[in-house]
Amino acid sequence: MTPISAPLGGLRVLDLATLFAGPLAATMLGDFGAEVIKVEHPTRPDPSRGHGPAKDGVGLWWKVLGRNKRTVTLDLSTAGGRETLLRLAATADVVIENFRPGTLEKWRLGWDELSAVNPRLVLARVTGFGQFGPYSHRPGFGTLAEAMSGFAAITGEPEGPPTLPPFGLADSIAALATAYAVLTALTGRTTTGRGQVVDMAIIEPILTVLGPQPLWYDQLGYVQQRTGNRSRNNAPRNTYRTADGSWLAVSTSAQSIAERVMHLVGRPDLIDEPWFATGTGRAEHTDVLDEAVGGWIARHTRDEALAAFEKAEAAIAPIYDIRDVMADPQYRALDTITEVPDPELGPLRMQNVLFRLSHTPGAIRWAGRPHGADTDTVLTELGLSRADIAALRTQGAL
């Protein structure tokens, strides 16, 4: 059980969701003390257990996504599973689900039934397209959101195809938004005394992080195009290869940084050009700026370039892969990748909690647990006897 002193201690969250936005939102709440109970089907566990590489038959993605969660099995389509879920919901603050709209209602576990047993409950419904509208009943995944939001259209080289991210970008953004929405709804509950429904469509939060594209189009008819690693808002901004074959990223969003970079690479004359005074003006002269910066970096090694930029107080960073992340001294100082003991696989290194709080910090108490590992314990705490639990298993509800 979670100590009440944790920032979200005392909150109980039922995670009924799978792949990936809903479960990740529950993980974020669990990292800061919420008691999260992961409810999985008895024979069809969360598919994240089988996604990506495994060690000794144990899925590693689940170890991150399932951390700080107790795991129980319930078949919600059975009478016993339904009744048990309602009993759990009566004790919970939050339920997170991502079934297609109408599925919970089909099982008589919709908002009407859940709020009847617990008027203070917050129900977070995470789907690809939301609870209503012409696409609401379509299967929805993050990839579709990355395509439909405009993200893929502006990602990649100008001459190349639209590019999808090689990870769950839209799902992760939706998870952050869902955790925020849940906490907002819980704060509202302190005023109204009642819970409410959170309707989270995965196609929407990613639009927020894409910036003012709707406004640009509305007011100017402007449609952003693919620019590769360049930016239409400022320059120089690109990746550049060093003399020893490494890649570095340079950003000059601030005017003062852009000027420092020009001094460093031996082209202070460009600062006097009228177009250099604004990010937009510099972006219109990207070729000349990239030639100046890229040419200078190409004549220096990675370490030489990094040291020179740091001395000039200009913004630069090496292009890392995960090996570099794991070895970087800044990440180590922040404990961004932390070690978690695990009874199945031994010590595991994974991403730490999202942020640091000075008085009530979050913590990873355990990594993802085996399928259904806590079923008996959780149901016993709920007041079910051994005979009750055995009967549910006989019925196929567990």
C-alpha positions in Angstrom: 0.0 0.0 0.0 1.1 3.6 -0.7 1.9 5.9 2.3 -0.7 8.6 2.6 2.2 11.2 2.7 2.9 10.6 -1.0 1.4 13.5 -3.1 -1.3 11.3 -4.6 -1.4 8.9 -1.6 -4.9 7.9 -0.7 -6.1 7.9 -4.3 -7.2 4.5 -5.8 -7.0 4.1 -9.6 -8.4 1.2 -11.6 -6.5 0.8 -14.8 -8.7 -1.2 -17.3 -6.9 0.1 -20.4 -4.3 -1.4 -22.8 -1.8 -0.1 -25.3 -0.6 2.6 -24.4 -2.1 6.0 -23.5 -4.5 4.9 -20.8 -2.0 2.6 -19.0 0.7 5.2 -19.2 -1.5 7.8 -17.6 -2.2 5.4 -14.8 1.6 4.8 -14.4 2.2 8.5 -14.1 -0.4 8.7 -11.3 1.1 5.6 -9.6 4.6 7.2 -9.7 3.4 9.9 -7.3 1.6 7.7 -4.8 -1.8 6.7 -6.3 -2.7 3.1 -5.6 -3.1 1.6 -9.1 -4.9 -1.7 -9.6 -4.3 -3.0 -13.1 -7.3 -5.1 -14.3 -6.5 -7.5 -17.1 -8.5 -10.2 -18.9 -7.7 -13.7 -17.4 -6.5 -15.1 -20.7 -5.7 -11.9 -22.8 -3.4 -9.8 -20.7 -2.3 -6.2 -21.7 -0.6 -6.7 -25.1 2.3 -4.5 -23.8 3.5 -7.6 -22.0 4.4 -9.0 -25.4 5.5 -5.8 -27.2 9.2 -5.4 -28.0 12.2 -7.3 -26.7 11.8 -9.8 -23.8 14.3 -11.3 -21.4 13.8 -14.9 -20.1 10.3 -14.7 -21.6 9.4 -11.6 -19.6 8.4 -8.5 -21.6 10.6 -5.5 -20.8 8.1 -2.8 -21.9 5.6 -4.0 -19.3 8.2 -3.6 -16.6 8.1 0.1 -17.2 4.4 0.5 -18.1 3.3 -1.8 -15.2 5.4 -0.3 -12.5 3.7 0.7 -9.2 0.6 -1.3 -10.2 -1.0 -4.3 -8.5 -2.3 -6.7 -11.0 -5.6 -8.5 -10.9 -7.6 -10.5 -13.5 -11.3 -10.0 -14.3 -13.4 -10.9 -17.3 -15.7 -7.9 -17.3 -18.1 -9.6 -19.7 -19.1 -12.2 -17.1 -21.6 -11.6 -14.4 -19.0 -12.3 -11.7 -16.5 -10.0 -13.3 -19.0 -7.2 -13.6 -20.1 -7.4 -10.0 -16.5 -7.6 -8.8 -15.6 -4.5 -10.9 -18.5 -2.6 -9.5 -17.4 -3.5 -6.0 -13.9 -2.3 -6.8 -15.2 0.9 -8.4 -17.2 1.7 -5.2 -13.8 1.9 -3.4 -12.0 3.8 -6.2 -11.4 7.5 -7.1 -10.6 6.9 -10.8 -11.3 4.4 -13.5 -9.2 4.6 -16.7 -10.5 2.6 -19.7 -9.9 2.6 -23.5 -12.6 0.2 -24.9 -14.4 1.3 -28.0 -17.4 3.5 -27.1 -20.4 1.4 -26.1 -18.3 -1.6 -24.8 -18.7 -0.8 -21.1 -22.3 0.0 -21.7 -22.8 -3.4 -23.3 -21.4 -5.0 -20.2 -23.7 -2.7 -18.0 -20.5 -1.0 -16.7 -21.0 2.4 -18.2 -21.1 5.8 -16.5 -24.6 5.3 -15.2 -23.8 2.1 -13.4 -20.3 3.2 -12.2 -21.5 6.6 -10.9 -24.5 4.9 -9.2 -22.2 2.9 -7.0 -19.7 5.8 -6.5 -20.9 9.3 -7.3 -17.4 10.7 -6.6 -15.8 8.5 -9.3 -13.8 10.0 -12.2 -14.1 7.9 -15.3 -11.4 8.6 -17.9 -12.3 7.3 -21.3 -9.3 7.2 -23.7 -10.1 6.3 -27.3 -8.7 7.1 -30.7 -11.5 9.4 -31.8 -13.5 10.3 -28.7 -16.9 9.2 -27.5 -19.0 10.7 -30.3 -18.7 11.8 -33.9 -18.6 9.9 -37.2 -15.3 8.2 -36.4 -16.0 7.3 -32.7 -16.6 3.6 -33.3 -13.4 3.1 -35.4 -10.5 1.3 -33.9 -8.0 4.0 -33.0 -4.2 3.9 -32.3 -1.5 6.5 -31.9 -0.3 6.0 -35.4 -3.6 7.2 -36.8 -3.4 10.3 -34.6 0.2 11.0 -35.8 -1.1 10.8 -39.4 -4.4 12.8 -39.0 -3.0 15.5 -36.7 -0.6 16.8 -39.3 2.5 15.6 -37.5 3.6 13.2 -40.2 2.9 15.8 -42.9 5.5 18.1 -41.5 8.0 15.5 -40.5 10.8 14.3 -42.8 12.8 15.8 -45.6 11.1 18.1 -48.1 11.7 15.6 -51.0 10.8 12.5 -48.9 7.6 11.0 -47.7 5.6 12.0 -44.6 7.3 10.3 -41.7 5.9 8.6 -38.6 7.7 8.5 -35.3 9.3 5.1 -34.4 7.7 5.2 -30.9 4.3 5.9 -29.3 4.4 9.7 -29.6 0.6 10.4 -29.8 -0.1 7.9 -27.1 2.4 9.4 -24.8 1.1 12.9 -25.3 -2.4 11.6 -24.7 -1.2 9.9 -21.5 0.2 13.2 -20.2 -3.0 14.9 -21.1 -5.1 12.2 -19.5 -3.2 12.4 -16.2 -3.6 16.1 -16.2 -7.4 15.8 -17.0 -7.8 13.2 -14.2 -6.2 15.5 -11.6 -8.3 18.4 -12.9 -11.5 16.4 -12.5 -10.4 15.3 -9.0 -9.8 19.0 -8.1 -13.2 19.8 -9.4 -14.6 17.1 -7.2 -13.5 19.0 -4.1 -15.9 21.8 -5.1 -18.8 19.9 -6.5 -18.6 16.7 -4.4 -19.2 14.6 -7.6 -17.0 12.9 -10.1 -17.3 13.2 -13.9 -16.3 11.7 -17.2 -13.1 12.6 -19.0 -13.4 12.1 -22.8 -9.9 11.9 -24.2 -9.5 11.5 -27.9 -5.9 10.6 -28.9 -6.2 12.6 -32.1 -6.5 15.9 -30.1 -3.6 16.4 -27.6 -1.0 16.0 -30.3 -2.6 19.0 -32.1 -1.8 21.2 -29.1 2.0 20.4 -29.2 2.1 21.0 -32.9 1.8 24.7 -32.2 -0.3 27.4 -33.9 -0.9 25.6 -37.3 -4.7 26.0 -37.2 -4.4 29.7 -36.5 -1.8 30.1 -39.2 -4.2 28.5 -41.7 -7.3 30.3 -40.4 -5.7 33.7 -40.6 -3.2 33.4 -43.4 -4.1 30.2 -45.4 -0.6 29.1 -44.5 0.1 25.3 -44.5 3.4 24.2 -42.9 5.6 22.0 -45.1 8.3 19.5 -44.4 11.7 21.1 -43.8 13.8 18.2 -42.5 15.9 19.4 -39.5 15.5 23.0 -40.6 13.0 25.4 -39.1 10.9 28.0 -40.9 11.0 30.1 -37.7 14.7 30.6 -37.2 18.2 29.7 -38.4 20.7 28.3 -38.2 18.9 25.3 -36.8 20.0 21.9 -38.1 22.2 18.8 -37.5 25.8 19.1 -38.6 28.5 16.4 -39.0 31.9 16.8 -37.4 35.3 16.0 -38.7 35.4 12.7 -36.8 32.0 11.6 -38.1 29.7 12.6 -35.1 26.5 14.6 -35.4 25.7 17.8 -33.5 22.5 19.8 -33.2 22.5 23.6 -33.1 19.7 25.8 -32.1 19.5 29.6 -32.4 16.0 30.5 -31.3 17.3 33.5 -29.4 18.8 36.4 -31.3 21.8 36.7 -28.9 22.6 33.0 -29.5 22.5 33.4 -33.2 24.9 36.3 -33.0 27.3 34.3 -30.8 27.3 31.4 -33.2 28.2 33.7 -36.1 31.1 35.2 -34.2 32.3 31.7 -33.3 32.3 30.3 -36.8 34.0 33.4 -38.2 31.1 35.1 -40.0 30.3 38.1 -37.9 29.6 40.0 -41.1 26.3 38.2 -41.5 25.0 39.8 -38.3 25.0 43.2 -40.0 22.6 41.9 -42.8 19.1 43.4 -42.4 17.5 39.9 -42.5 19.6 38.6 -39.6 17.6 40.6 -37.1 14.7 38.2 -36.9 14.3 34.5 -36.8 12.0 34.5 -39.8 14.5 36.6 -41.8 17.3 34.2 -40.9 15.1 31.2 -41.8 14.8 32.7 -45.3 18.6 32.6 -45.6 19.1 29.1 -44.2 21.5 28.0 -47.0 24.1 30.7 -46.3 23.8 30.1 -42.5 24.0 26.4 -42.8 27.1 26.7 -45.0 28.8 28.9 -42.4 28.0 26.7 -39.4 28.2 23.4 -41.1 31.5 24.2 -42.7 33.0 25.3 -39.4 31.8 22.2 -37.6 33.0 19.9 -40.4 36.6 21.2 -39.7 36.4 20.3 -36.0 36.0 17.1 -34.0 33.0 16.5 -31.8 34.8 17.4 -28.6 36.4 20.5 -30.1 33.1 21.8 -31.4 31.2 21.1 -28.1 33.9 22.9 -26.1 34.0 25.9 -28.4 30.2 26.3 -28.4 30.1 25.9 -24.6 32.9 28.6 -24.2 30.9 30.9 -26.5 27.7 30.2 -24.5 26.0 29.0 -27.7 23.4 26.2 -27.8 24.7 22.9 -29.1 24.1 19.2 -28.2 25.4 15.9 -29.5 23.0 13.5 -31.2 22.6 10.7 -28.7 21.5 7.2 -29.0 20.4 5.3 -25.9 24.0 4.3 -25.1 25.0 7.9 -24.8 21.9 8.7 -22.7 22.8 6.0 -20.2 26.4 7.3 -19.9 25.7 11.1 -19.8 26.8 12.8 -16.6 23.8 15.2 -16.6 21.3 12.4 -16.8 23.2 10.6 -14.1 23.2 13.7 -11.8 19.4 13.9 -12.3 19.0 10.2 -11.8 16.9 10.3 -15.0 17.6 6.6 -15.6 17.3 4.9 -12.2 17.7 1.4 -10.9 14.7 -0.6 -9.8 15.0 -4.0 -8.1 12.9 -6.7 -9.6 12.3 -10.3 -8.3 11.9 -11.7 -11.8 14.9 -10.2 -13.6 17.1 -8.6 -11.0 18.1 -4.9 -11.1 16.5 -2.9 -13.9 17.4 0.5 -15.2 14.5 2.5 -16.5 13.2 6.1 -16.8 12.6 7.7 -13.4 9.4 9.6 -12.5 8.6 12.6 -14.7 9.6 15.4 -12.3 11.1 16.2 -8.9 9.1 17.5 -6.0 11.1 19.0 -3.1 8.8 17.8 -0.3 6.6 15.0 -1.6 8.6 13.3 -4.4 7.4 10.4 -6.5 9.1 7.0 -6.5 9.2 3.7 -8.4 8.2 1.2 -5.7 8.3 -1.8 -8.0 8.5 -2.7 -11.6 5.6 -4.3 -13.6 4.4 -7.4 -11.8 3.3 -10.8 -13.3 -0.2 -11.2 -14.8 -2.8 -11.5 -12.1 -0.2 -11.6 -9.3 -2.3 -9.6 -6.8 -5.8 -10.9 -7.6 -6.3 -12.8 -4.4 -4.9 -10.1 -2.2 -6.9 -7.3 -3.7 -10.2 -9.3 -3.7 -9.5 -10.4 -0.1 -9.1 -6.7 0.9 -12.4 -6.1 -0.9 -14.1 -8.5 1.5 -14.3 -11.6 -0.6 -13.7 -14.9 1.1 -11.5 -17.7 -0.3 -14.7 -19.5 -1.3 -15.9 -16.4 -3.1 -12.7 -16.1 -5.0 -12.6 -19.8 -5.9 -16.2 -19.6 -7.1 -15.3 -16.7 -9.4 -12.4 -18.7 -10.8 -14.7 -21.6 -11.4 -17.1 -19.3 -13.3 -14.2 -18.0 -15.5 -14.5 -14.5 -14.1 -10.9 -14.4 -12.8 
